[in-house]
Each structure stands twice: as structure tokens, then as C-alpha cells.
């Protein structure tokens, strides 16, 4: 399943709902309105950059805060 977009609407870091508009069948998602991530932003270990995160976890990442490692 590597490099595939997740289909669940659950944040892999905290378990909260993501609210992804794309997985809900829409053309747009709330995350499209967020500023671009810094190029040096650390991605949580175990995520390949293809997982949707909830607003709270995404904001923490963009601020440089450490997050929990996703459950396997």
C-alpha cells in the first residue's frame, strides 16, 4: 500500500477525523487553503507524505512541533 493515498477520514497521528473533501467526493479540501509547507518541514516517521492529516496535526507540523509517531 506504499505511496497510495489513504481512504479513511481519520488522522494517522491522533485518530481524529480529517474532514478531507477529496475522500468525501468533492473537488476541493480545506487543506488546499493552507499555506505551503516549508521545504525543510520534518515529516513524521512512518508517513510517506501521502497521508491526510487533521487540521490540528498539520498546523503543529507547520509550526515545527513534534508529533506522535503513527501507529502501525
C-alpha positions as CSV (number, residue, x, y, z in Angstrom):
1,X,0.0,0.0,0.0
2,X,3.0,2.3,-0.1
3,X,2.6,5.6,-1.9
4,X,-1.2,5.3,-2.1
5,X,-3.5,7.9,-0.7
6,X,-5.3,6.9,2.4
7,X,-9.0,6.3,2.1
8,X,-10.1,6.6,5.7
9,X,-11.1,10.0,7.0
10,X,-9.0,9.6,10.2
11,X,-5.7,11.3,11.0
12,X,-3.0,8.6,11.2
13,X,-1.3,10.6,14.0
14,X,-4.0,11.4,16.5
15,X,-7.0,9.4,15.3
16,X,-9.3,12.5,14.9
17,X,-11.4,13.0,11.8
18,X,-9.6,14.6,8.9
19,X,-12.6,16.1,7.1
20,X,-11.0,15.6,3.7
21,X,-13.1,17.0,0.9
22,X,-11.4,14.8,-1.7
23,X,-12.1,11.5,0.1
24,X,-15.7,12.8,0.6
25,X,-16.0,13.1,-3.2
26,X,-15.6,16.8,-3.6
27,X,-13.3,18.8,-5.9
28,X,-11.8,20.7,-3.0
29,X,-10.4,20.2,0.5
30,X,-9.8,22.6,3.4
31,X,-6.1,21.8,3.2
32,X,-5.9,23.5,-0.2
33,X,-6.4,26.8,1.5
34,X,-3.4,26.3,3.9
35,X,-0.1,28.0,3.1
36,X,2.6,25.7,1.5
37,X,4.6,23.6,3.9
38,X,8.2,24.8,4.4
39,X,10.6,22.7,2.3
40,X,12.5,21.7,5.4
41,X,9.4,20.6,7.4
42,X,10.0,17.3,9.1
43,X,7.5,14.6,8.2
44,X,6.5,12.2,11.0
45,X,8.4,8.9,10.8
46,X,6.3,6.2,9.2
47,X,4.4,8.5,6.9
48,X,5.4,8.8,3.2
49,X,3.8,12.2,2.7
50,X,0.7,10.7,1.1
51,X,-1.5,10.6,4.2
52,X,-4.1,13.2,5.1
53,X,-3.7,14.8,8.5
54,X,-6.3,16.6,10.6
55,X,-6.1,20.4,10.8
56,X,-4.6,20.3,14.3
57,X,-1.7,17.9,13.4
58,X,-1.0,19.7,10.1
59,X,-0.8,23.1,11.9
60,X,1.5,21.6,14.6
61,X,3.8,20.2,11.8
62,X,3.9,23.5,10.0
63,X,4.9,25.2,13.3
64,X,7.7,22.7,13.8
65,X,6.2,21.0,16.8
66,X,6.9,17.3,17.3
67,X,4.1,14.9,16.9
68,X,3.5,11.3,17.9
69,X,4.8,8.5,15.6
70,X,1.9,6.9,13.7
71,X,0.6,3.5,14.9
72,X,1.5,0.7,12.5
